């Protein structure tokens, strides 16, 4: 058995979608030996033979230090793992990988969502599946294509173990990829999950032609919802005001490149959710997260009207116009 390198020379990536591939590219450019696990055989073949992921990240020539596999046990000897599987599939994949997880293996969770069945964040899922591993979270304003192209990007890397977290930052950081360390793991996850739901709302605003003023108002009031929710869970407000909260919120709510915002845009233009989802080959995380946020907010007695409205639209309880009428009819109150 090989000893794990605490400089994290060998890094595995779970998930062959656009974000997983982009992170693998970033890790390889940082000089790491990178092994990417993908479910799709086409992804594995394309990466190993053509140096491309034509299915999820076309037109990017991948680094020669990236290799792909469809056998998850091949990741057993990695020094660290980046888990980039969709949030609702993370538990199953980590359970499949769990027999190969060694004591103290850092697993960096990069999926932005909350598990529907358990209302657990990804770090909590990991703790339930493999308490012997060390959880970290990577989150922040980062489109996959920007990271893959080497464009300047800054993110949050959160880990309760400061020593491990800072070593991970050193292992993956570069002038054009700047991870800022935090110990607030749940805070980083709250920002990543809530912003996806708010991005759907912002897309609806643009799709309905309500203008930039309404768009900015939804971002600001949505940030207030995110902050209330995070504080109720014990997060630090400054975390939510950073890259993984406000930073990610602004990016995701301001670009049609975001799957969540583009989903809302289509809803605002009159498309049904089934029409939108069936036309995509990638996951729109906010669709699954919205009903969880509604349920958790109710349990915590937190007022989250925008997120609740998105949940009710996505579940078919009300339509877009009804949700807008309800939101605009709310009592006008103090801002704070």
N, C-alpha and C positions, 0 to 999 in steps of 0.2 A: 504494500500500500504506500502510495506516495504521500509525503508530508505536504500539508497545505502551505503555500507560499503566502506569508502575511503581507507581501507587497502586491498581492493579487495579480500575478502574472497571467494565470489561466482563468478566464472568466466565461461562464456559460450564460446563454440567453435563452429563456423559455418563451417562445412565441415568434412566429415567422411573418407577422403582419408588417405594416409599414413602420410602426414605432419600434418593434423589436429589431427589425432589420436596420433601421437608422441608428439605434443604440449599439448594435453590433459593429456598425461602421465606425461609430465614434470610439468605441473601445479599441478596435483594431488600429485606428489612427493614433491612439494614445500609446501604442506599442504592446497591447495585450494580445495574447493568443486567445482567439475568440471562437467558441463553438456554439452555434445557434441550433436549437431544437425547433423544428416546424412540424405541424401536423400534416400539411399538404406535401405529398411527394414531389409535386411539380416545383415547389419552392426549394426543396433540398437539391433536386437535380439542377435547377437553374443556377443556384448559388455555387455549387461545386464545379459545374461544367462551364457555365457561361459568365460567372462572376456578376450575376444580376438576379434580382427578384422581380421578374416580369409581371407577376400576379398582383403584388401589393406596392412595389416601389420601383416602377419601370424607369429607365433612362438614367439610373445611378450605377456607375461601375464600382463594384464592391472590392474592398481591400483584399489583398492576397492572404492576409492573416485570418480571414473568416472562413470557417468550414461549417457545413450544415449536416444535421443528422435527423432521422425520424425515430431514433431509439433513445428514449430519455435516460436510460442507464448510462449512456455515454458521457453524461454530465457528472458522473459520480466523483471524478477526481478533480473537479474544478475548485479553485481557491475561493470563488464567490459566484453567486448566481443572480442574474437580473430576471425577475419574473414579469413578463409582459403579456401574459394571457388575458383575455377579457375577464372582467371582474366576476361575472357569473359562472365562469369556467375555472377560476383559479383554484378553488378547493379541490375539484376532481383531479386537476393536473398535479397539484402539490401532493395529494394523497398517492398518486401513481409514482411520484418521485421520492416520496418519504423513505422507502427502504434504503435509499442511497444517500440520504442526508446524514452527514457526520456531525458530531458534537461541535458546536461553535461555528458552523458554516454560515457566513453572512448571506442572507437572501434579500436583495433589494427589490421592493415591490413597486412596480411602475404602472399598475392598472388603477384607473380613477373611477371608483364606484363603491357601492355598498351591497353586500350579498342580500338578495331578496329573502331567502328562506330564514336567515338567522339575524338579519340587521347588523351584521358584523362588517367592520372595515377589514381591508386585506391583511393588515398586521395582526388583527385578532384571529382571522382565519388561519394564518400561518402559526400562531401560537397554539391554536387548537389542534392543528395537524402535526406540527413539529416543534414542540416547546424547547427542544435542544438547540435549535438554530437561532441566529441573531437577526432580528428584523430591522430593515431600513426601508425608507420610502424615498423615491425620486419623483419629484413633481414640480411643475412650474410652466411658464409660457414657452412651449417648445413644439412647433409643428415638425413632424417627422422629416419632411422634405428639407426644411431649413437645416436641421441637425445633420442629415445625410450629406448635404452640400457643403457643410463646414461653415455656415453662416453664423455670426456671433449670437450666442444663446446663453442665458443665465437661468439656473434652476435651483431648487432647494433639495438638499440631501439630508434627510432627517434620520437620526438613529439615537436611541437611548444610551448606547455604548459609545461614549465620545471618542475613545481611542480607535475603535473600528471605524466609526463614521468618518473621522478625519483621514484615516488611511485610505478609505474608499474615495474620498474627495481628491486626495493626491494621485490616486491610481487613474482616475478618469478625467481629471481636470486638464484644461488646455486654454490658451489665450482666447479661442473662439467658443469654448464650452466651459462655462464657469459655474460649478456647483458650490452653493453657499451652505455651510453646515448649520443644522439646527438639531436640538434634542427633542423637539415637539413633534413626535411621530403622528399622533392623531390629528394635530393641527394641520399638518401637511396633507393628510388624507381628506379632511373635511373640505379644504379648499378645492382639491381636485375633483371631489364628487359633486359638490353643490354647484360649482360653476357650469358643469355640463347641463344641468336642468335649467339654469338661468340663461344659458346660451340658446336653448330652444325658445324661451320667451322672447329674447332679443331678435331671433330670426322671425318670429311671428310679427313683431312690431314693424320690422322692415318689409316683410311680405305684405302686410296690410297697408303699407304706404303711410305710416304715422309720423315719419320724419325723424331727424337726428335728435331733436329735443326729447321726444318720448324714449328713444333708444338710450340716451344718456341717463334718463330718469330710472329706467329699468335696471341698468347696471348699478346705479347708486343705491336704489332701494333693495336690489338683490344682494348687494354687498352687506347691507344692514342685516338681511335675513341670515346670510352666511355667518356673520359675526355673532349674532344672537345664538344661533345653533351651536357654533363652535365653543363659545364660552360656557354654554350649558353642559357641554361634554368635557369641560376642563381644559380646553385649548387656550393658548396665550393669544390675546388680541393682536400682538405684534407679528405673530406667525401669519395670521390671516391678512394682515396688511402688507405682507411681503410677496415674494415671487410666487409661492405656491397658493396664495389666496388671491389678492387683488391683481397681481401680475397675470396670472393664468386666466382670471375672470375677464380682464380687459381684452386679452388676445382672443379667447374663445368666443366672446360676445361681439367681436368686431370684424370677423372675417368669414366669408362664405366657405373658406378653406376648411373651417371647422365642421365636422360631421354633424354636431349637435345644432349649430346655428343654421346650417343649410337645411336640416330637418325642419326646424321652426319656420324657416323662410318658405319652404314648400307647403307647410300647414297653413301659413298665412295667405298663401295664394290659392288655397282651396283643395289641395291634394289630400288624400286620406293617408293615415299612418301606414296602412298595409301597402299602399302604392309606393310610398317612400322607401320602406324597409325592403320590399321585394326587389327594388331596383339597385340595391347595394350589395357589395361583397365584403363589407366591413361593418363592425359593430358600432351602433350609436348608443354609447353608455348611458346618456341621460334618460333614455326611454325606460330603462330598467331601474334607474336610481330614483326617479320621481315618486313612484308610489311608496318607496321605502322612506324617503324624506317626509312625505305627508304623514305616514304612520308614526315615525319617530318624533316629529314635531308635536303631534297630538299627545303622545305619551309624555313628552317633556314639557308640555304646555307652552310651547314656543310659537309665536305668531310668524308664520311663513306664507303669506298669502300668494305670492307669485309662484313659489314652488308647488303649493297646494293646487293652484289653478292649472299648472302644467300637468300635474298628476291626473287631475280630473279630465282634462282634454285627452291625454294619451290613453286613458282607460275607457274613453267613450261616454263618460257620465254627463259631460256637457260639451258643446261645440265651442269653437274659437270665439265666435261673436258673443256667446253667453258668458264666457270667462272674462272677456274684455269688459262687458257691461258690469259684471259683478265687481271687478277690480276698481273701475272708475266710479262706482257707486259707494265705495267704502267711505266711512266717516273720515274727514280730514282732521288730522291730529298733530301733535308736536313731532318734530323730526327725531328727537332722541328721547 
